[in-house]
Amino acid sequence: MAANRVALQVYPGPHAMADPTLTDRLAGIAHPTLVAWRASDEVVHIDYGRAYARAIPGTEFLPLQGTGHLPQSPRRPSNS
């Protein structure tokens, strides 16, 4: 987990997790791309994934049903 946090600090550069130039840069991707996004993410809404997918020409968008912010970790049922 510590290595993941370090990597996440490197990816976005000086903009933290809100890079205003990201969609413009995504438009330059010229390879077949699949954007898989967590359908039940309570941290970063699925609409962000859809927007990023729309920014990349010819991209397929795949919502991952039953997954939250950490899709590699099992979801725990809420106590509601």
N, C-alpha and C positions, 0 to 999 in steps of 0.2 A: 504493500500500500504506500509506503514512503517513496518508493521509486515512481509510482504512478503520480503522486503529488508533484514530484520534481518535474516529471515530463509535462504535466498539465501547466506548469508555470512557464515552460519553454515554448510550447506550441503557439500560444496566442501573441507572443512578442510583447511589445510595450503597452498593448491595449487591454491587458488582463483578459477577462472572458467576454469582452464587448468590443470586438474589432469592427469598426465602421467600414473597413475596406474589404471585408471577407467576401461578400457576395460578388463584388467586382472581380476579385481574384478567382473565385470559383468559376466564373464565366469563361476563363481561359483554359479550363480542363478540356482536353481533346481526346479523352479515352472513354470507353464504355464504363459507366459508373453506376453502382447500386448504393443508394443511401438507405440504410436500415436504421430505423428509429424506434425508440421505446414508446409503445402506444399508451402506456400508463405512467409516463414520467411525470412526477409531481414537482420536479425542479426546473426542467427545461421542456416546455410544452411542445407537443407534436407539431404544431404549426411552424415552429422554427425549422424542424426537419424538412417539412414540405417546402418552405421557402428556400432552404439551401438546395434541395433537389431541383427546384424550378430554376435556380441560378446556373446550374450545370447543364449545358445542352445535351438533350437526349438521355437524361438520367431516369432510371427506374427508382421509384420510392416504395419501400417496403416497411409498413408498420409491423413491429414485433409485438404481437398480441400477448398479453399476460406478463409483460415485462415492465419494470420501472426504471429508475435512474441508473441502477447497477444491474444490467441484464444478466451478468454472469453470477449474480447472487440470487438465491431463491427469495421470492417475496414472502413476507410473513403476513398472515391474515391480520386485519385490523381488529381491535377489541371494541368495535362499536356496536 
